[in-house]
Amino acid sequence: MDTSASPSLFPLHRCKTLHLVRHAQGIHNVEGDKNWKAYMSPEYFDAHITPLGWQQVDNLRKHVHESGLTKRIDLVIASPLLRTLQTAVGVFGGEGYTDRMDVVPLMVENAGNSARAVISSLNCPPIVAVELCREHLGGHPCDNRRNISDYKFLFPAVDFSLIENDEDTWWKADFRETKEEVAARGLKFLNWLWTRKEKEIAIVSHGGFLFHTLSASGNDCHPLVKEEICKPFENCELRSMVIADRSMIGFDLSTTNYPGKIPSGLDLPSDSVNEKAKERT
């Protein structure tokens, strides 16, 4: 029997829901659309979001609230670049900042020339910065991050503890990752997700990283599903997907499975009885 088009079943506790987000429009996107050489300009080092990009953030924020998504997300992971951090805190940050000594803000006022007010960390999922989901490394100054100590000042409540070096040791001016290397880093990132206990995770990353990572997936799917998985992301687009732990990488236990037979009793299935009857004849 041909099972190539059959539905796939996986235990629920071996699945995670991912909400993938590409950052909002950055200043490099505007100039790069006019002339690709702009991506090589030091002027766009660690590019920040444009005013239009902040409008995109506001619209996506409205969507995730109206859809109830913010109440379901356990964790937000962001690439440690200015535009992805701005997008992550703008979309998933708390409502209404109160100047309380016991509440650290997610973003300080005017962070990255944003002309935006302080963003609260109240009543929002934790936001963690992770290097593995950074944009295509090397060559383009817009993808070169600043020191983590600078980000900690701009985004006080974001967790940067998973990043080892203050300075950017991953980006090289004279070296650029191949597409295959980006995809391999993306696979490493997806495998790393299985070390996390959270089941529903938002990931704020970049167009190149998402495209090359997802293009390496879905080869066992219908061509139209593969196309749906791999199509390029627009600025501030959100796409929800499920990943399954086929290789037993994770250690999550089911919170919904129930062993049954409590109290214990006879429970021979009827089809087993039929099989035994056939054996006798």
GICORQUI-V147090 format. One record per residue. N is the residue number from 0. RES is the residue in three letters. PHI is phi in degrees with one decimal (* if undefined). OMEGA is omega as a letter, one per 40 degrees, with the letter a starting at -180 (999 if undefined). Layout:
N:RES:PHI:OMEGA / N:RES:PHI:OMEGA
//
This chain:
0:MET:*:i / 1:ASP:-78.2:a / 2:THR:-107.6:a / 3:SER:-63.1:a / 4:ALA:-104.5:a / 5:SER:-76.9:i / 6:PRO:-62.8:i / 7:SER:-101.5:i / 8:LEU:-113.9:i / 9:PHE:-138.1:i / 10:PRO:-57.8:a / 11:LEU:-58.6:a / 12:HIS:-72.9:i / 13:ARG:-103.9:i / 14:CYS:-128.5:i / 15:LYS:-130.9:i / 16:THR:-97.9:a / 17:LEU:-114.0:i / 18:HIS:-109.6:a / 19:LEU:-88.6:a / 20:VAL:-129.9:i / 21:ARG:-88.8:a / 22:HIS:-57.8:i / 23:ALA:-70.4:a / 24:GLN:-56.0:i / 25:GLY:-105.7:a / 26:ILE:-61.9:i / 27:HIS:-70.5:i / 28:ASN:-63.4:a / 29:VAL:-64.5:a / 30:GLU:-72.9:i / 31:GLY:-66.2:i / 32:ASP:-69.3:i / 33:LYS:-82.7:a / 34:ASN:-153.2:a / 35:TRP:-60.3:a / 36:LYS:-67.2:i / 37:ALA:-62.0:i / 38:TYR:-65.2:i / 39:MET:-89.9:a / 40:SER:-81.5:i / 41:PRO:-61.8:i / 42:GLU:-60.8:a / 43:TYR:-104.8:i / 44:PHE:-50.0:i / 45:ASP:43.3:a / 46:ALA:-56.1:i / 47:HIS:-99.0:a / 48:ILE:-75.9:i / 49:THR:-83.2:i / 50:PRO:-56.4:i / 51:LEU:-64.1:i / 52:GLY:-60.5:i / 53:TRP:-68.0:i / 54:GLN:-64.9:i / 55:GLN:-62.8:i / 56:VAL:-60.4:a / 57:ASP:-60.8:a / 58:ASN:-69.7:i / 59:LEU:-67.8:i / 60:ARG:-59.1:i / 61:LYS:-60.3:a / 62:HIS:-64.7:a / 63:VAL:-68.6:i / 64:HIS:-76.1:a / 65:GLU:-67.6:i / 66:SER:-82.8:a / 67:GLY:81.2:a / 68:LEU:-64.0:a / 69:THR:-61.7:a / 70:LYS:-79.4:a / 71:ARG:-98.8:a / 72:ILE:-72.9:a / 73:ASP:-88.8:a / 74:LEU:-156.7:i / 75:VAL:-115.8:i / 76:ILE:-109.5:a / 77:ALA:-128.4:i / 78:SER:-64.2:a / 79:PRO:-82.3:i / 80:LEU:-124.5:a / 81:LEU:-58.9:a / 82:ARG:-67.8:i / 83:THR:-77.2:i / 84:LEU:-66.3:i / 85:GLN:-59.9:i / 86:THR:-64.0:a / 87:ALA:-62.1:a / 88:VAL:-73.1:i / 89:GLY:-69.5:a / 90:VAL:-82.7:a / 91:PHE:-108.5:a / 92:GLY:-70.5:a / 93:GLY:-75.8:i / 94:GLU:-93.1:i / 95:GLY:63.4:a / 96:TYR:-81.0:i / 97:THR:-119.3:a / 98:ASP:-78.0:i / 99:ARG:-108.7:a / 100:MET:-66.3:a / 101:ASP:-92.7:i / 102:VAL:-122.5:a / 103:VAL:-83.9:a / 104:PRO:-70.7:i / 105:LEU:-73.6:a / 106:MET:-140.5:i / 107:VAL:-78.6:a / 108:GLU:-61.7:i / 109:ASN:61.4:i / 110:ALA:-63.5:a / 111:GLY:63.1:i / 112:ASN:54.8:a / 113:SER:-83.3:a / 114:ALA:55.6:a / 115:ARG:-109.4:i / 116:ALA:-71.9:i / 117:VAL:-59.0:i / 118:ILE:-108.4:a / 119:SER:-81.4:i / 120:SER:-100.8:a / 121:LEU:-73.7:i / 122:ASN:55.6:i / 123:CYS:-138.4:i / 124:PRO:-67.2:i / 125:PRO:-63.4:i / 126:ILE:-117.7:a / 127:VAL:-122.5:i / 128:ALA:-90.9:a / 129:VAL:-135.3:a / 130:GLU:-66.7:a / 131:LEU:-59.6:a / 132:CYS:-99.4:i / 133:ARG:-72.3:i / 134:GLU:-71.0:i / 135:HIS:-38.6:a / 136:LEU:-85.1:i / 137:GLY:93.9:i / 138:GLY:82.7:a / 139:HIS:-95.0:a / 140:PRO:-58.5:i / 141:CYS:-64.2:a / 142:ASP:-101.0:i / 143:ASN:-93.9:a / 144:ARG:-81.7:i / 145:ARG:-88.0:a / 146:ASN:-64.5:i / 147:ILE:-62.2:i / 148:SER:-61.3:i / 149:ASP:-68.4:i / 150:TYR:-64.0:a / 151:LYS:-62.2:i / 152:PHE:-72.3:a / 153:LEU:-77.3:a / 154:PHE:-128.4:a / 155:PRO:-60.7:a / 156:ALA:-94.3:i / 157:VAL:-77.8:a / 158:ASP:-88.1:i / 159:PHE:-106.5:a / 160:SER:-67.6:a / 161:LEU:-84.2:a / 162:ILE:-96.3:a / 163:GLU:-77.1:a / 164:ASN:-112.4:i / 165:ASP:-64.2:i / 166:GLU:-80.9:a / 167:ASP:-81.7:i / 168:THR:-94.3:a / 169:TRP:-88.4:a / 170:TRP:-90.1:i / 171:LYS:-125.9:a / 172:ALA:-64.8:a / 173:ASP:-104.0:i / 174:PHE:-140.1:i / 175:ARG:-130.3:i / 176:GLU:-56.9:i / 177:THR:-79.4:i / 178:LYS:-60.5:a / 179:GLU:-66.4:i / 180:GLU:-69.4:i / 181:VAL:-63.8:i / 182:ALA:-62.3:i / 183:ALA:-65.9:i / 184:ARG:-66.9:i / 185:GLY:-63.7:i / 186:LEU:-64.2:i / 187:LYS:-62.0:i / 188:PHE:-64.2:i / 189:LEU:-61.9:i / 190:ASN:-66.7:i / 191:TRP:-63.0:i / 192:LEU:-57.0:a / 193:TRP:-73.8:i / 194:THR:-83.3:a / 195:ARG:-93.7:i / 196:LYS:-81.8:a / 197:GLU:-66.1:a / 198:LYS:-101.1:a / 199:GLU:-127.5:a / 200:ILE:-129.4:i / 201:ALA:-95.2:a / 202:ILE:-126.2:a / 203:VAL:-104.6:a / 204:SER:-137.2:a / 205:HIS:-130.4:a / 206:GLY:-59.0:a / 207:GLY:-65.8:a / 208:PHE:-60.5:a / 209:LEU:-64.4:a / 210:PHE:-63.2:a / 211:HIS:-70.1:i / 212:THR:-67.4:a / 213:LEU:-73.4:i / 214:SER:-65.8:i / 215:ALA:-84.1:a / 216:SER:-113.9:i / 217:GLY:77.9:a / 218:ASN:-69.7:i / 219:ASP:-97.1:a / 220:CYS:-99.6:i / 221:HIS:-58.7:a / 222:PRO:-52.9:i / 223:LEU:-72.0:i / 224:VAL:-70.0:i / 225:LYS:-58.0:i / 226:GLU:-63.5:i / 227:GLU:-65.1:i / 228:ILE:-67.7:a / 229:CYS:-96.0:a / 230:LYS:-61.2:a / 231:PRO:-59.9:i / 232:PHE:-86.7:i / 233:GLU:-82.2:i / 234:ASN:-59.2:i / 235:CYS:63.5:i / 236:GLU:-80.4:i / 237:LEU:-116.1:i / 238:ARG:-133.3:a / 239:SER:-99.2:a / 240:MET:-141.3:i / 241:VAL:-119.8:i / 242:ILE:-112.9:a / 243:ALA:-115.6:a / 244:ASP:-86.1:a / 245:ARG:-74.7:a / 246:SER:-103.9:i / 247:MET:59.4:i / 248:ILE:-74.1:a / 249:GLY:-82.8:a / 250:PHE:-126.9:a / 251:ASP:-66.9:i / 252:LEU:-98.7:i / 253:SER:-68.5:i / 254:THR:-101.8:a / 255:THR:-119.4:i / 256:ASN:-61.8:i / 257:TYR:-133.9:a / 258:PRO:-68.8:a / 259:GLY:73.8:i / 260:LYS:56.7:i / 261:ILE:-125.8:e / 262:PRO:-73.4:a / 263:SER:-70.8:i / 264:GLY:-164.4:i / 265:LEU:-67.7:a / 266:ASP:-149.9:a / 267:LEU:-64.5:a / 268:PRO:-63.8:a / 269:SER:-63.7:a / 270:ASP:-70.9:i / 271:SER:-66.8:i / 272:VAL:-63.2:i / 273:ASN:-63.3:i / 274:GLU:-64.1:i / 275:LYS:-64.3:i / 276:ALA:-64.0:i / 277:LYS:-64.8:i / 278:GLU:-62.6:a / 279:ARG:-68.3:a / 280:THR:-92.9:999
//
